[in-house]
Amino acid sequence: SGQHPTRRPTRRTPSSLPTTPATPHHTLRLPSSFPLHHTMDDMSAMSTSLPADMMSTNPILAKLTALSIPHTSYAHTLSTTTDELLANVPLSSPSTETHTKNLFFKDKKHGLFLVTTATETEMNTKELGRLLKLEGKVNLRLADEDLLECKLGCKKGCVGPMAIMNNSDEKDVTLVLDESLMGMEKVHSHPMRNDVSVSLSPNDLMAFLKGVGCEPVIVAFPKSADGGAVLGGKVPSSRPDGDKGASKPKIAKKDPGAPKSANVNKKQTKKGETQLALKWRKEENFAMWYSDVIVLSEMISYYDISGCYILRPWSYKIWELIQDWFNIQIKKLGVENSYFPMFVSQDRLEKEKDHVEGFAPEVAWVTRSGDGELAQPIAVRPTSETIMYPAFADWIRSHRDLPLKLNQWSNVVRWEFKDPTPFLRTREFLWQEGHTAHASYEDADVMVMQALDLYRRVYEELLAIPVIPGYKTEKEKFAGGHQTTTVEAYIPVSGRAIQGATSHNLGQNFGKMFDINYQDEKGETKIAWQTSWGLTTRTIGVMIMVHGDDTGLVLPPMVAPQQAVIIPIVSKSCPLENLSGYCEDILKSLEEKGIRAKLDDRLIYNPGWKYAHWEQKGVPIRIEVGPRDLEKRQARMVVRFGGEKIDVSVDTIASDIEKKLKEVQANMLAKASEFRDNHLVQVTEWKDFVPNLELHNLVLTPWCGGEHTEWEEWVKEKSREESLQSRGEEGEDDRAATSVAAKTLCIPFKQPELKEGTKCIASGLPATCWVLWGRSY
């Protein structure tokens, strides 16, 4: 239930959304005990008063939930004007919280504007045009209700800044935000109905707007002498009569040190004014920094189904470069590419009991076709063992048919219930999955290790990320498999580990289930030994988190879509025509060396904007070419990693850049390795375990063996308990994607010396190996 976009001529409205308008005749039915006149001290009561169906059917509330944005929604007395809202829903702390006032303007020349201000801000259209720096004749007028419904999908009196999500397709409405909102702790606004409000922080409001593809213009309205925001011009008609004879208020002079107002012509302003700059620092709020980076660097766009994301060309090209390299390597091992269907019948999926139990909570099922129910539900591929192995059974008859080595590049759906994170934890992702069959365990194990070493090389040679290869414990191994190997990476700042890729020795378990038999040289029937191994687009997220900085992406040259960008420094005295031939010669020399390069000769952006843009996208090298460079037959090379600036001769520029790219690749791996190694510690007593986790360390401990799953669980629960105690917290949300508890990452291949008599850190039993622990994504 709730106000939603009514049917509009320019876009279809989902028929599943209710159409009841929020008018005095159609209000939310409140429980009799609910206070109709309240303060925000009643928030706990209000947040539980919304019907459950509204949380999922109201478009704004559903979108907030899909984007995992913290917010509180609450019902209140229907309020159609700002005055009614202030009377019906007084706030307990007006100095730190505010309702919003929302006005929808149209201008024949300049377009449509949704202006959202604090309730104390007064509005004057003439002054608004000046603040927005609208050129020429400005005639801003309030738009009629039909246009409001058409563009923002809501009735008069139900508008809030988040209604801009209904303009995400046309993008012909500019959202203008009052800068004073950014200084509040909480901002309250209507979610397209006027008997409900949503409270959230300014940062979370900005995150929502970013999630729906809106970049607002933030305006610093002048302040009156009494602290209220006032715009000069005619005294508004809503003032008391006694004020109408008052003199026109003067616009306060702006503090030279204060931030500049946003410019509606964003592409021609400085970096900080175009919203290119990240809003979050990596060290201060890692999660929000990550969200900032992936959106502003044009890696990801959000989608209207939670956990599903659009890979934009910049990120997909990185995946293609990984694909290109990996295909060359697996073909050297005799692996061939193929493709299998994405659907699997219920009978096949459930044929291997342990396997399906491991995936059951994440399987997505197709149950309908058009208007009818399917006779049997069909699963969408969570992994392909049960899809491919019936075909293996048909194809493999003799030892001459072995080994069979196949790979496919495909998508996978795993319906995660925990908080989704782009690239890291998504409901649909891209991957490669290799599946092989062999005549012996030894041959299969060689394949497992070959695949795992390729994954190590992807991370270390392509992505410049150090990884730790090892075996998974029995508790953590692949469901239905015999043994799982893994490469584990470390994420700076968050101090968490992340599973990079896995390679599984499946043994003969699936061979028995699917009758993958063959006749050996002696004519005896044998069961094939199998492997499976996979690498996903998670690699891209790991790369972003390890190397990115407060400016944006820092891309390793091996996977950078563009390794160098050439930017001509154009001015009135030196037009592009003077530099274009020189720049094109540089571009040609780079391309002849196999360097992925681009000439950015767009005239609508100035050089400073281009510097910021390509830095944020992580291009390893920027080449600046100005009139002096033309005279001296040189160019300036600026390195993204480290910021080094070098003037190089145009005669040797291709060789110089080729050398620099290799140097940058090696240095990025060295830096990440040093940071990881500084956070890798050995601990032999439990008392030191949790304190080291709190220091964001990976912890190596003596262990009684991977088969002791009960002690793994003990460590997980005990570390959670002690970590929460040390933080003064009572518990954590079981739905959260990350936990303070430790888990085993792997039993590293490379083992430190284990002295005789060393005890397991948990059980006290004799230790048989070292195991690596950490908090994990």
SULTASUL-V432208 format. One record per residue. RES is the residue in three letters. SS is DSSP state (alpha for helix, beta for strand, coil for the rest). PSI is psi in whole degrees, 0 to 359 (999 if undefined). Layout:
# SULTASUL-V432208
res,ss,psi
RES,SS,PSI
RES,SS,PSI
This chain:
# SULTASUL-V432208
res,ss,psi
SER,coil,154
GLY,coil,159
GLN,coil,137
HIS,coil,173
PRO,coil,117
THR,coil,171
ARG,coil,128
ARG,coil,155
PRO,coil,338
THR,coil,348
ARG,coil,138
ARG,coil,143
THR,coil,132
PRO,coil,127
SER,coil,343
SER,coil,348
LEU,coil,139
PRO,coil,154
THR,coil,10
THR,coil,117
PRO,coil,148
ALA,coil,86
THR,beta,170
PRO,coil,338
HIS,coil,352
HIS,beta,81
THR,coil,161
LEU,coil,130
ARG,coil,117
LEU,coil,149
PRO,coil,150
SER,coil,334
SER,coil,355
PHE,coil,130
PRO,coil,123
LEU,coil,339
HIS,coil,117
HIS,beta,170
THR,coil,175
MET,alpha,357
ASP,alpha,343
ASP,alpha,15
MET,alpha,319
SER,alpha,323
ALA,alpha,318
MET,alpha,321
SER,alpha,343
THR,coil,3
SER,coil,346
LEU,coil,137
PRO,coil,147
ALA,alpha,325
ASP,alpha,332
MET,alpha,325
MET,alpha,329
SER,alpha,336
THR,alpha,336
ASN,coil,122
PRO,alpha,318
ILE,alpha,315
LEU,alpha,320
ALA,alpha,321
LYS,alpha,320
LEU,alpha,316
THR,alpha,318
ALA,alpha,325
LEU,coil,2
SER,coil,42
ILE,coil,124
PRO,coil,135
HIS,coil,163
THR,beta,129
SER,beta,145
TYR,beta,151
ALA,beta,153
HIS,coil,176
THR,coil,139
LEU,coil,130
SER,coil,112
THR,coil,345
THR,coil,165
THR,alpha,319
ASP,alpha,317
GLU,alpha,319
LEU,alpha,316
LEU,alpha,325
ALA,alpha,319
ASN,alpha,329
VAL,beta,69
PRO,coil,143
LEU,coil,144
SER,coil,336
SER,coil,78
PRO,coil,340
SER,coil,339
THR,coil,354
GLU,beta,153
THR,beta,146
HIS,beta,174
THR,beta,153
LYS,beta,130
ASN,beta,125
LEU,beta,137
PHE,beta,114
PHE,beta,153
LYS,beta,149
ASP,beta,128
LYS,coil,323
LYS,coil,319
HIS,coil,351
GLY,beta,208
LEU,beta,142
PHE,beta,128
LEU,beta,114
VAL,beta,119
THR,beta,121
THR,beta,168
ALA,beta,157
THR,coil,337
GLU,coil,349
THR,coil,132
GLU,coil,148
MET,coil,138
ASN,coil,123
THR,alpha,326
LYS,alpha,315
GLU,alpha,327
LEU,alpha,318
GLY,alpha,322
ARG,alpha,317
LEU,alpha,327
LEU,coil,356
LYS,coil,42
LEU,coil,129
GLU,coil,153
GLY,coil,204
LYS,coil,130
VAL,coil,127
ASN,coil,69
LEU,coil,125
ARG,beta,151
LEU,beta,130
ALA,coil,155
ASP,coil,169
GLU,alpha,329
ASP,alpha,316
LEU,alpha,324
LEU,alpha,313
GLU,alpha,323
CYS,alpha,318
LYS,alpha,325
LEU,alpha,355
GLY,coil,27
CYS,coil,162
LYS,coil,163
LYS,coil,136
GLY,coil,354
CYS,coil,6
VAL,coil,142
GLY,coil,169
PRO,alpha,331
MET,alpha,351
ALA,alpha,347
ILE,alpha,341
MET,alpha,334
ASN,alpha,357
ASN,alpha,17
SER,coil,339
ASP,coil,310
GLU,coil,326
LYS,coil,43
ASP,coil,14
VAL,beta,127
THR,beta,125
LEU,beta,125
VAL,beta,123
LEU,beta,138
ASP,beta,124
GLU,alpha,331
SER,alpha,338
LEU,alpha,328
MET,alpha,342
GLY,alpha,0
MET,coil,158
GLU,coil,324
LYS,beta,142
VAL,beta,130
HIS,beta,133
SER,beta,162
HIS,coil,138
PRO,coil,56
MET,coil,19
ARG,coil,148
ASN,coil,17
ASP,coil,15
VAL,beta,145
SER,beta,158
VAL,beta,133
SER,beta,129
LEU,beta,164
SER,coil,158
PRO,alpha,321
ASN,alpha,321
ASP,alpha,328
LEU,alpha,316
MET,alpha,323
ALA,alpha,320
PHE,alpha,312
LEU,alpha,320
LYS,alpha,321
GLY,alpha,334
VAL,coil,11
GLY,coil,25
CYS,coil,130
GLU,coil,101
PRO,coil,159
VAL,beta,125
ILE,beta,124
VAL,beta,132
ALA,coil,96
PHE,coil,141
PRO,coil,153
LYS,beta,143
SER,coil,174
ALA,coil,329
ASP,coil,9
GLY,coil,347
GLY,coil,151
ALA,beta,127
VAL,coil,142
LEU,coil,136
GLY,coil,171
GLY,coil,203
LYS,coil,146
VAL,coil,126
PRO,coil,145
SER,coil,345
SER,coil,354
ARG,coil,156
PRO,coil,153
ASP,alpha,326
GLY,alpha,339
ASP,alpha,345
LYS,coil,339
GLY,coil,0
ALA,coil,151
SER,coil,154
LYS,coil,126
PRO,coil,144
LYS,coil,145
ILE,coil,125
ALA,coil,141
LYS,coil,138
LYS,coil,138
ASP,coil,125
PRO,coil,333
GLY,coil,354
ALA,coil,156
PRO,coil,146
LYS,coil,152
SER,coil,153
ALA,coil,146
ASN,coil,129
VAL,coil,331
ASN,coil,71
LYS,alpha,325
LYS,alpha,349
GLN,alpha,12
THR,coil,178
LYS,coil,167
LYS,alpha,311
GLY,alpha,339
GLU,alpha,346
THR,coil,1
GLN,coil,17
LEU,coil,325
ALA,coil,141
LEU,coil,146
LYS,coil,345
TRP,coil,145
ARG,coil,143
LYS,coil,320
GLU,coil,337
GLU,coil,319
ASN,coil,88
PHE,alpha,317
ALA,alpha,315
MET,alpha,326
TRP,alpha,315
TYR,alpha,316
SER,alpha,319
ASP,alpha,310
VAL,alpha,312
ILE,alpha,334
VAL,alpha,310
LEU,alpha,333
SER,coil,5
GLU,coil,41
MET,coil,323
ILE,beta,145
SER,beta,145
TYR,beta,155
TYR,coil,164
ASP,coil,5
ILE,coil,122
SER,coil,135
GLY,coil,358
CYS,coil,138
TYR,beta,155
ILE,beta,122
LEU,beta,113
ARG,coil,166
PRO,alpha,326
TRP,alpha,318
SER,alpha,324
TYR,alpha,328
LYS,alpha,323
ILE,alpha,316
TRP,alpha,321
GLU,alpha,321
LEU,alpha,322
ILE,alpha,316
GLN,alpha,312
ASP,alpha,313
TRP,alpha,315
PHE,alpha,321
ASN,alpha,319
ILE,alpha,317
GLN,alpha,317
ILE,alpha,332
LYS,alpha,330
LYS,alpha,335
LEU,coil,5
GLY,coil,18
VAL,coil,135
GLU,beta,146
ASN,beta,146
SER,coil,181
TYR,coil,135
PHE,coil,157
PRO,coil,158
MET,coil,355
PHE,beta,148
VAL,beta,138
SER,beta,156
GLN,alpha,321
ASP,alpha,315
ARG,alpha,316
LEU,alpha,324
GLU,coil,7
LYS,coil,324
GLU,coil,107
LYS,alpha,306
ASP,alpha,323
HIS,alpha,310
VAL,alpha,327
GLU,alpha,327
GLY,alpha,332
PHE,alpha,349
ALA,alpha,315
PRO,alpha,343
GLU,alpha,358
VAL,coil,132
ALA,beta,135
TRP,beta,139
VAL,beta,122
THR,beta,348
ARG,beta,150
SER,beta,108
GLY,coil,237
ASP,coil,355
GLY,beta,156
GLU,beta,141
LEU,beta,150
ALA,beta,320
GLN,beta,141
PRO,beta,149
ILE,beta,131
ALA,beta,144
VAL,beta,134
ARG,coil,112
PRO,coil,335
THR,coil,170
SER,coil,8
GLU,alpha,310
THR,alpha,348
ILE,alpha,320
MET,alpha,328
TYR,alpha,333
PRO,alpha,325
ALA,alpha,322
PHE,alpha,318
ALA,alpha,327
ASP,alpha,323
TRP,alpha,332
ILE,coil,116
ARG,coil,326
SER,beta,163
HIS,alpha,339
ARG,alpha,342
ASP,alpha,358
LEU,coil,150
PRO,coil,151
LEU,beta,120
LYS,beta,110
LEU,beta,152
ASN,beta,148
GLN,beta,145
TRP,beta,122
SER,beta,181
ASN,beta,157
VAL,beta,144
VAL,beta,121
ARG,coil,113
TRP,coil,76
GLU,coil,137
PHE,coil,347
LYS,coil,171
ASP,coil,121
PRO,coil,149
THR,beta,124
PRO,coil,136
PHE,coil,320
LEU,coil,313
ARG,beta,96
THR,coil,158
ARG,coil,333
GLU,beta,136
PHE,beta,164
LEU,beta,148
TRP,beta,172
GLN,beta,144
GLU,beta,123
GLY,beta,141
HIS,beta,126
THR,beta,157
ALA,beta,141
HIS,beta,164
ALA,coil,345
SER,coil,158
TYR,alpha,319
GLU,alpha,316
ASP,alpha,319
ALA,alpha,320
ASP,alpha,325
VAL,alpha,317
MET,alpha,318
VAL,alpha,312
MET,alpha,326
GLN,alpha,316
ALA,alpha,316
LEU,alpha,323
ASP,alpha,328
LEU,alpha,321
TYR,alpha,320
ARG,alpha,318
ARG,alpha,324
VAL,alpha,312
TYR,alpha,313
GLU,alpha,319
GLU,alpha,327
LEU,alpha,310
LEU,coil,355
ALA,coil,41
ILE,coil,122
PRO,coil,143
VAL,beta,159
ILE,beta,113
PRO,beta,147
GLY,beta,184
TYR,beta,142
LYS,coil,151
THR,coil,170
GLU,coil,323
LYS,coil,327
GLU,coil,357
LYS,coil,167
PHE,coil,134
ALA,coil,122
GLY,coil,355
GLY,coil,168
HIS,coil,317
GLN,beta,141
THR,beta,133
THR,beta,157
THR,beta,159
VAL,beta,129
GLU,beta,132
ALA,beta,164
TYR,beta,135
ILE,beta,115
PRO,coil,163
VAL,coil,301
SER,coil,335
GLY,coil,21
ARG,beta,154
ALA,beta,163
ILE,beta,135
GLN,beta,120
GLY,beta,315
ALA,beta,159
THR,beta,152
SER,beta,126
HIS,beta,134
ASN,beta,111
LEU,beta,353
GLY,beta,219
GLN,coil,11
ASN,alpha,309
PHE,alpha,329
GLY,alpha,320
LYS,alpha,318
MET,alpha,321
PHE,alpha,13
ASP,coil,49
ILE,coil,85
ASN,beta,157
TYR,beta,160
GLN,beta,124
ASP,coil,187
GLU,coil,335
LYS,coil,0
GLY,coil,10
GLU,coil,146
THR,beta,128
LYS,beta,159
ILE,beta,135
ALA,coil,149
TRP,beta,138
GLN,beta,159
THR,beta,156
SER,beta,149
TRP,beta,142
GLY,beta,148
LEU,beta,134
THR,beta,177
THR,coil,358
ARG,alpha,330
THR,alpha,322
ILE,alpha,317
GLY,alpha,319
VAL,alpha,316
MET,alpha,317
ILE,alpha,313
MET,alpha,325
VAL,alpha,315
HIS,alpha,338
GLY,coil,156
ASP,beta,191
ASP,coil,356
THR,coil,330
GLY,beta,217
LEU,coil,150
VAL,coil,104
LEU,coil,133
PRO,coil,136
PRO,alpha,327
MET,alpha,333
VAL,alpha,12
ALA,coil,125
PRO,coil,320
GLN,coil,123
GLN,coil,338
ALA,beta,144
VAL,beta,134
ILE,beta,126
ILE,beta,109
PRO,beta,136
ILE,coil,96
VAL,coil,142
SER,coil,176
LYS,coil,323
SER,coil,345
CYS,coil,82
PRO,coil,167
LEU,alpha,325
GLU,alpha,328
ASN,alpha,334
LEU,alpha,341
SER,alpha,316
GLY,alpha,318
TYR,alpha,316
CYS,alpha,321
GLU,alpha,326
ASP,alpha,320
ILE,alpha,315
LEU,alpha,315
LYS,alpha,319
SER,alpha,325
LEU,alpha,315
GLU,alpha,326
GLU,alpha,335
LYS,coil,0
GLY,coil,17
ILE,coil,129
ARG,coil,112
ALA,beta,159
LYS,beta,141
LEU,beta,115
ASP,beta,90
ASP,coil,23
ARG,coil,132
LEU,coil,347
ILE,coil,349
TYR,coil,141
ASN,coil,165
PRO,alpha,321
GLY,alpha,318
TRP,alpha,318
LYS,alpha,320
TYR,alpha,309
ALA,alpha,319
HIS,alpha,309
TRP,alpha,332
GLU,alpha,315
GLN,alpha,328
LYS,coil,356
GLY,coil,16
VAL,coil,127
PRO,coil,323
ILE,beta,132
ARG,beta,135
ILE,beta,115
GLU,beta,132
VAL,beta,115
GLY,coil,182
PRO,alpha,324
ARG,alpha,324
ASP,alpha,323
LEU,alpha,317
GLU,alpha,320
LYS,alpha,1
ARG,coil,56
GLN,beta,182
ALA,beta,157
ARG,beta,127
MET,beta,122
VAL,beta,123
VAL,beta,126
ARG,coil,317
PHE,coil,103
GLY,coil,339
GLY,coil,14
GLU,coil,140
LYS,beta,127
ILE,beta,135
ASP,beta,125
VAL,beta,150
SER,beta,140
VAL,coil,337
ASP,coil,332
THR,coil,10
ILE,alpha,321
ALA,alpha,316
SER,alpha,321
ASP,alpha,318
ILE,alpha,320
GLU,alpha,315
LYS,alpha,318
LYS,alpha,322
LEU,alpha,318
LYS,alpha,320
GLU,alpha,316
VAL,alpha,316
GLN,alpha,314
ALA,alpha,319
ASN,alpha,326
MET,alpha,318
LEU,alpha,318
ALA,alpha,318
LYS,alpha,314
ALA,alpha,323
SER,alpha,317
GLU,alpha,317
PHE,alpha,315
ARG,alpha,314
ASP,alpha,328
ASN,alpha,347
HIS,coil,25
LEU,beta,112
VAL,beta,155
GLN,beta,134
VAL,beta,134
THR,coil,354
GLU,coil,141
TRP,alpha,325
LYS,alpha,338
ASP,alpha,356
PHE,alpha,299
VAL,alpha,319
PRO,alpha,326
ASN,alpha,327
LEU,alpha,319
GLU,alpha,339
LEU,coil,12
HIS,coil,38
ASN,coil,153
LEU,beta,139
VAL,beta,123
LEU,beta,127
THR,beta,155
PRO,beta,144
TRP,beta,148
CYS,coil,1
GLY,coil,146
GLY,coil,347
GLU,coil,348
HIS,coil,72
THR,alpha,330
GLU,alpha,327
TRP,alpha,332
GLU,alpha,315
GLU,alpha,323
TRP,alpha,315
VAL,alpha,318
LYS,alpha,310
GLU,alpha,320
LYS,alpha,319
SER,alpha,325
ARG,alpha,313
GLU,alpha,312
GLU,alpha,325
SER,alpha,316
LEU,alpha,321
GLN,alpha,317
SER,alpha,335
ARG,alpha,354
GLY,coil,29
GLU,coil,150
GLU,coil,328
GLY,coil,180
GLU,coil,156
ASP,coil,122
ASP,coil,339
ARG,coil,350
ALA,coil,144
ALA,coil,336
THR,coil,153
SER,coil,160
VAL,coil,352
ALA,coil,150
ALA,coil,152
LYS,beta,159
THR,beta,135
LEU,beta,311
CYS,beta,165
ILE,beta,101
PRO,beta,143
PHE,coil,318
LYS,coil,107
GLN,coil,131
PRO,coil,165
GLU,coil,135
LEU,coil,106
LYS,coil,146
GLU,coil,137
GLY,coil,357
THR,coil,135
LYS,beta,150
CYS,coil,137
ILE,coil,337
ALA,coil,304
SER,coil,337
GLY,coil,0
LEU,coil,161
PRO,beta,132
ALA,coil,140
THR,coil,348
CYS,beta,173
TRP,beta,140
VAL,beta,146
LEU,beta,128
TRP,beta,159
GLY,beta,168
ARG,coil,140
SER,beta,155
TYR,coil,999
